[in-house]
Amino acid sequence: MSYEAGTQVSRWRNVVGSMLGWGLDAYDFVAYAFVAPVIAQVFFSQLGRLGSMLATLAAFSVSLAVRPLGGVFFGNLADKVGRRYVLYMTMLGAGLSSFLMGFLPTYAQAGLVAIALLIILRFAVGFFLGGEYSSSGVMAVESVTKWRGLASGIMQAGFDIGIFGVTFTYTLVATYLPENAMYTIGWRIVFWSGIVTTIIGWLFRRRFLTEAPEWEVAEKVRSPYRTLFTKYWLPVITILLATMGFLYEYYVMLELSPFVLQNVLNYSSALAGLILTVLSASDAIGSIFGGVLVDWFRSSARALLATALIIIALIYPTMYAILILSNGWLVLLWDFIAVLPVGVLQVYIRDLLPPSVRATGAGLSYNGGTWLAAWAAIITTLMAGASTRPEPWLTAITINMIWSSILIVISSMIAIALIKRARRE
C-alpha cells in the first residue's frame, strides 16, 4: 500500500472512530425513549398519567440541557491538547453512566433517593456526550480532504448503529419476555446491553484513532474561549440557531414516535419495536443523503437550507398519513426527513469556525441547541394534551416541526452571507 493510500485509510478510520461515539449516543437516548413508559411507571407513577409522562420526559431533558457544559469543557480541552484524547474519555464516561442506569432502584424500593440517582446519572450521561460531540464531529471532517459531506453523513450515521442495536435488543426483550417483565428486568436489560457498544468503540479508538491532520497544522490559541467569543461570536450564534432548529424537530420525532405508535395507533410493543428497528436504516440513509447534498451543492449552507425546506414541505402530509390514515410504517419517512440536516452540520461547523476554536465552538453551539430541544417533546405533548386521539398530535407535531425548521432557514441565510463576506476579504 502506498503512503498516500495508507494515509487515506488512516483518515477514514478517524471517521469510523468518530461514528462509533454516535452509536453510543443513540443507544442511551433511544433506550430511554423506548422504555419511557416503563420509567414513568417505576419512578413516577404517583404523579398520574400526564404527570408521570412529563416527569419522565423532564428527566430525559436533563441529559440534553447539561450537554453544553460538557461540550464547552471537553471542547476547550480538545482545542488545546487534541481531539483523540478527549474522545477516549468521553466514550468511557458516557458508556459507564448509561450502563449504571440498569442498576437503579425503583421508587417503590428507594423513594426519592431513586429519583435523585436517576437525575444524577442522566446528568453524567449528558455531560460526557456533550464532550463527545465537541470532538467527534470535527475529528471526522478535519481528517479527510475530499467528500467531507459524505464523511459527515457517515459519521452521523453512527447514530443509527446505536438505534439498530437498541431497537433490536428492545424488540427481543418485548417479544420473548412476559409483558410485566418489562417493568422488572426488561428495562434494565435494555440499558445493560449498551455496554457492548462502549467496549467496541473504546477499543477501536485506542487502536486506530490518529490526531486530526487539520488541527495538527493549525495555529493554536492560548484561550479558545476568549478567541471564540471575541472574534467568532456571530458564527457561533449562526450554528446555534441551526442546531436549535434541527435538534428540536429531531427530538420531537425521536421521543414521540414510540408514543405515537403504541399509545395513539395502539400498536403492540413488538410491532412498534420492529418498526423502530427498521427506522435505523431510514435514519442512516437520511443522514448520509444530507451529507451528500453538501458535496453536491459544494456549499454546506445551501445544503442545510435545502434540508429545512424539504421538512417544511413534507411534514404535514407525512403526519397526516401516519396519524389520520393510521400508517405507522410511515414513521420511517418522518425520520428520514427529520434527520436530513444532521448530515450537513459537521461541515457547516467547519466552514464557519477555524480549527483553533472549532471544538470549543462545536461543543457550545451544537450542544447549546439542546437547551431548546430538551423541551421539544414536553411542549409538543402539552399542546396535544397527551391525547390518545390522533388529531391533536397532527396539529402539535406539524407546528413544532415547521417552526423549528424555520430556525434552520434563518441560520442558513446568515451563513451564506458570512461565507460570501469571508471570501471577499
C-alpha positions in Angstrom: 0.0 0.0 0.0 1.4 3.4 -1.0 2.0 6.1 1.6 -0.9 8.2 0.3 -3.3 5.3 0.3 -2.2 4.4 3.8 -2.8 8.0 4.9 -6.3 8.0 3.4 -7.1 4.7 5.2 -5.9 6.2 8.5 -8.0 9.3 7.9 -11.2 7.4 7.2 -10.6 5.3 10.3 -10.9 8.5 12.2 -14.4 8.9 10.6 -15.3 5.4 11.7 -13.9 6.0 15.2 -16.0 9.2 15.4 -19.0 7.4 14.1 -18.9 4.8 16.9 -19.3 7.5 19.5 -22.7 8.4 18.0 -23.6 4.8 18.2 -23.3 5.1 22.0 -25.2 8.4 22.0 -28.1 6.9 20.2 -28.0 3.7 22.3 -28.5 5.6 25.5 -31.1 8.2 24.3 -33.1 5.8 22.3 -33.1 3.2 25.1 -34.5 5.8 27.4 -37.1 6.9 24.8 -38.2 3.3 24.3 -38.6 2.4 28.0 -40.0 5.8 28.8 -43.5 4.3 29.5 -41.8 1.9 32.0 -39.7 4.7 33.6 -42.9 6.6 34.1 -44.4 3.7 36.0 -41.5 2.6 38.1 -40.2 6.1 39.1 -43.2 8.5 38.7 -46.5 6.6 38.8 -47.5 8.6 41.9 -47.9 11.7 39.7 -50.7 10.3 37.5 -50.7 9.7 33.7 -49.9 13.1 32.4 -47.6 14.0 35.4 -45.6 10.8 35.1 -45.1 11.2 31.4 -44.0 14.8 31.8 -41.6 13.9 34.7 -40.1 11.1 32.6 -39.5 13.5 29.7 -38.1 16.1 32.1 -35.6 13.6 33.4 -34.6 12.8 29.9 -34.3 16.6 29.2 -31.6 16.8 32.0 -29.3 14.9 29.7 -29.9 17.3 26.9 -29.8 20.5 29.0 -26.4 19.7 30.5 -24.7 18.8 27.2 -23.4 22.3 26.6 -21.4 22.2 29.8 -19.7 19.0 28.7 -19.3 20.4 25.2 -17.5 23.5 26.4 -15.4 21.7 29.0 -14.2 19.0 26.6 -14.2 21.2 23.5 -11.8 23.6 25.2 -9.6 20.6 26.1 -9.7 19.3 22.6 -8.6 22.6 21.1 -5.6 22.6 23.4 -4.4 19.0 23.6 -6.1 17.4 20.6 -9.3 15.6 19.7 -8.4 11.9 20.2 -7.5 12.1 23.9 -10.8 13.7 24.6 -12.7 11.0 22.7 -11.1 8.3 24.9 -12.6 10.0 28.0 -16.0 10.9 26.7 -16.9 7.4 25.4 -15.8 5.7 28.6 -17.6 8.2 30.8 -20.9 8.2 28.9 -20.9 4.4 28.4 -20.4 3.6 32.1 -23.0 6.2 33.2 -25.6 4.7 30.8 -24.7 1.1 31.9 -25.3 2.1 35.6 -28.9 3.1 34.6 -29.8 -0.6 34.7 -28.9 -0.9 38.4 -31.1 1.9 39.6 -33.6 1.2 42.4 -37.2 2.0 41.7 -39.4 4.5 43.5 -41.0 1.6 45.3 -37.6 0.4 46.5 -35.9 3.7 47.5 -38.4 6.5 47.2 -36.9 10.0 46.4 -33.4 8.5 46.5 -34.2 6.5 43.4 -35.3 9.7 41.5 -32.2 11.6 42.7 -30.0 8.8 41.4 -31.8 8.8 38.1 -31.2 12.5 37.7 -27.5 12.2 38.6 -26.9 9.5 36.0 -28.8 11.5 33.4 -26.6 14.5 34.2 -23.4 12.4 33.8 -24.6 10.9 30.5 -25.4 14.3 29.1 -22.1 15.8 30.3 -19.9 13.2 28.7 -22.0 13.0 25.5 -21.7 16.8 25.2 -18.0 16.4 25.2 -18.3 13.6 22.6 -19.9 15.9 20.1 -17.3 18.7 20.7 -14.6 16.4 19.2 -16.0 13.5 17.2 -17.8 15.6 14.5 -14.9 17.9 13.9 -12.5 15.0 14.0 -14.3 13.4 11.1 -14.4 16.4 8.8 -10.9 17.6 9.7 -9.4 14.2 8.8 -10.5 14.0 5.2 -9.6 16.2 2.3 -12.3 15.1 -0.2 -16.0 14.2 0.2 -16.3 16.0 3.6 -20.1 15.9 3.3 -20.1 12.2 2.8 -17.7 11.8 5.8 -20.1 14.0 7.9 -23.1 11.9 6.8 -21.3 8.6 7.6 -20.1 9.8 11.0 -23.6 10.9 11.9 -25.0 7.6 10.6 -23.2 6.0 13.6 -26.2 7.2 15.5 -28.1 4.5 13.6 -25.8 1.8 14.6 -26.9 2.6 18.1 -30.6 2.9 17.1 -30.4 -0.6 15.4 -28.7 -2.1 18.4 -31.1 -0.8 21.0 -34.3 -1.4 18.9 -33.1 -5.0 18.2 -32.5 -5.5 21.9 -35.8 -3.9 22.8 -37.7 -6.0 20.3 -36.2 -9.2 21.6 -37.0 -8.3 25.2 -40.5 -7.2 24.4 -41.1 -10.3 22.3 -39.7 -13.1 24.5 -40.2 -11.8 28.0 -43.7 -11.6 29.6 -45.3 -8.2 29.3 -45.0 -7.5 33.0 -41.3 -8.4 32.9 -40.6 -5.1 31.1 -41.3 -3.4 34.5 -38.9 -5.6 36.4 -35.9 -6.9 34.5 -36.7 -5.9 30.9 -35.9 -2.2 31.0 -32.7 -2.9 32.8 -31.5 -5.3 30.1 -32.0 -2.6 27.5 -29.6 -0.3 29.4 -27.1 -3.0 30.3 -26.7 -4.2 26.7 -25.3 -0.8 25.7 -22.0 -1.6 27.4 -21.2 -3.7 24.3 -21.2 -0.6 22.1 -19.0 1.2 24.7 -16.4 -1.6 24.8 -16.2 -2.0 21.0 -16.0 1.8 20.4 -13.4 2.4 23.1 -11.1 -0.4 21.9 -11.4 0.8 18.3 -10.4 4.3 19.2 -7.5 3.2 21.3 -6.2 1.0 18.4 -6.9 3.1 15.3 -7.5 6.8 16.1 -4.9 9.3 15.0 -5.0 13.1 15.6 -6.9 15.2 13.1 -4.4 16.5 10.5 -6.1 19.8 10.1 -5.9 20.5 13.8 -2.2 19.4 14.0 -1.1 22.0 11.5 -3.4 24.8 12.7 -2.1 27.7 14.7 -3.1 27.2 18.4 -4.5 29.9 20.7 -3.9 30.3 24.4 -7.6 30.7 25.3 -10.1 29.2 22.8 -12.9 30.6 25.0 -11.7 34.2 24.6 -10.9 33.9 20.9 -14.3 32.3 20.2 -16.3 35.0 21.9 -14.3 38.0 20.7 -13.8 37.1 17.1 -16.4 34.4 16.2 -19.5 35.2 18.2 -21.7 35.6 15.1 -20.7 32.2 13.5 -21.4 30.7 16.9 -24.9 32.2 17.1 -25.5 31.1 13.5 -24.6 27.5 14.2 -26.6 27.7 17.4 -29.7 28.7 15.5 -29.2 25.7 13.1 -28.7 23.2 15.9 -31.6 24.5 18.0 -33.9 24.1 15.0 -32.5 20.6 14.0 -32.4 19.1 17.5 -35.8 20.4 18.4 -37.6 18.9 15.4 -35.5 15.7 15.6 -36.2 15.1 19.2 -39.9 15.6 18.6 -39.6 12.7 16.2 -37.2 10.6 18.3 -39.0 10.9 21.7 -42.6 10.8 20.4 -42.6 8.2 17.7 -42.7 5.3 20.2 -45.6 7.0 22.0 -47.4 7.7 18.7 -47.0 4.0 17.6 -48.0 2.4 20.9 -50.4 4.9 22.6 -52.1 6.7 19.6 -52.1 4.0 16.9 -52.3 1.2 19.6 -49.5 -0.9 18.0 -48.1 -3.7 20.2 -44.7 -3.3 21.8 -43.3 -6.0 19.5 -44.6 -4.3 16.3 -43.6 -0.9 17.4 -40.2 -2.3 18.2 -39.9 -3.8 14.7 -40.8 -0.5 13.0 -38.3 1.4 15.2 -35.7 -1.2 14.4 -36.1 -0.6 10.7 -36.1 3.1 11.4 -32.4 2.9 12.0 -32.0 2.2 8.2 -34.0 5.3 7.2 -32.1 7.4 9.7 -28.8 6.3 8.2 -29.9 6.9 4.7 -31.2 10.4 5.6 -28.0 11.3 7.4 -25.8 10.2 4.5 -28.1 11.8 1.9 -27.9 15.1 3.8 -24.1 14.9 3.8 -24.0 14.1 0.1 -26.1 17.3 -0.5 -23.1 19.2 0.8 -20.8 17.7 -1.8 -23.5 18.2 -4.5 -24.2 21.8 -3.7 -20.5 22.5 -2.8 -21.9 24.5 0.0 -22.9 23.4 3.5 -25.1 26.5 3.9 -27.1 25.9 0.8 -27.4 22.2 1.6 -28.7 23.0 5.0 -31.2 25.3 3.6 -32.4 22.6 1.2 -33.0 20.1 4.0 -35.1 22.6 6.0 -37.3 23.3 3.0 -37.8 19.6 2.5 -39.0 19.2 6.1 -41.4 22.2 5.8 -42.9 20.8 2.5 -43.3 17.2 3.6 -44.1 17.2 7.3 -47.9 17.8 7.2 -48.7 15.1 4.5 -46.4 12.7 6.3 -48.0 13.1 9.7 -51.5 13.1 8.2 -50.7 9.6 6.7 -49.3 8.4 9.9 -51.9 9.7 12.3 -55.2 10.0 10.3 -54.6 7.2 7.8 -53.1 5.1 10.6 -50.0 4.0 8.6 -47.3 3.6 11.3 -44.7 2.4 8.9 -44.5 6.0 7.5 -42.7 6.9 10.7 -39.7 5.8 8.6 -40.4 8.8 6.2 -40.9 11.1 9.2 -37.5 10.0 10.5 -35.8 10.4 7.0 -36.8 14.0 6.6 -36.2 14.9 10.2 -32.6 13.6 10.2 -31.5 15.3 6.9 -29.9 18.4 8.5 -27.5 16.4 10.7 -25.5 15.1 7.8 -24.7 18.7 6.9 -23.9 20.2 10.3 -20.3 18.9 10.7 -19.2 20.6 7.5 -21.3 23.6 8.4 -19.4 24.0 11.7 -16.1 23.5 9.9 -16.9 26.1 7.3 -17.8 28.7 9.9 -15.1 28.2 12.5 -11.3 27.8 12.3 -9.5 24.7 13.8 -8.1 26.6 16.8 -11.5 27.2 18.3 -13.6 24.6 16.4 -14.1 22.0 19.1 -15.0 24.7 21.7 -17.4 26.3 19.2 -18.9 22.9 18.2 -19.3 21.9 21.9 -21.0 25.1 22.8 -23.1 25.8 19.7 -24.2 22.3 18.8 -24.9 21.2 22.4 -26.4 24.6 23.1 -29.1 23.6 20.7 -30.2 21.0 23.2 -31.3 23.7 25.6 -34.3 24.2 23.3 -34.5 20.6 22.1 -34.7 19.4 25.7 -38.3 20.8 25.9 -39.4 19.6 22.4 -41.3 16.5 23.4 -42.7 18.2 26.5 -44.0 21.2 24.6 -45.5 19.1 21.9 -47.1 16.8 24.4 -48.7 19.7 26.3 -50.0 21.1 23.0 -51.6 17.7 22.3 -52.7 17.2 25.9 -51.1 13.8 26.0 -54.2 12.7 24.0 -54.7 9.2 22.7 -56.6 10.6 19.7 -54.6 11.4 16.5 -56.0 14.8 15.6 -54.3 16.8 18.5 -51.0 15.2 17.7 -51.3 16.1 14.0 -51.6 19.8 14.8 -49.0 19.8 17.6 -46.3 17.8 15.7 -46.7 19.7 12.5 -46.5 23.1 14.1 -43.4 22.2 16.1 -41.6 20.6 13.2 -42.3 23.7 10.9 -41.3 26.5 13.3 -38.1 24.7 14.3 -37.2 24.2 10.6 -37.7 28.0 10.1 -34.8 28.5 12.6 -32.6 26.4 10.2 -33.7 28.5 7.3 -32.7 31.7 9.1 -29.3 30.2 10.1 -28.6 29.1 6.5 -29.3 32.5 5.1 -27.0 34.2 7.7 -24.3 31.6 6.9 -24.5 32.2 3.2 -23.9 35.9 3.8 -21.0 35.2 6.2 -19.2 32.9 3.8 -19.6 35.4 1.0 -18.2 38.1 3.1 -15.2 36.0 4.2 -14.4 35.2 0.5 -14.4 38.9 -0.4 -12.0 39.6 2.5 
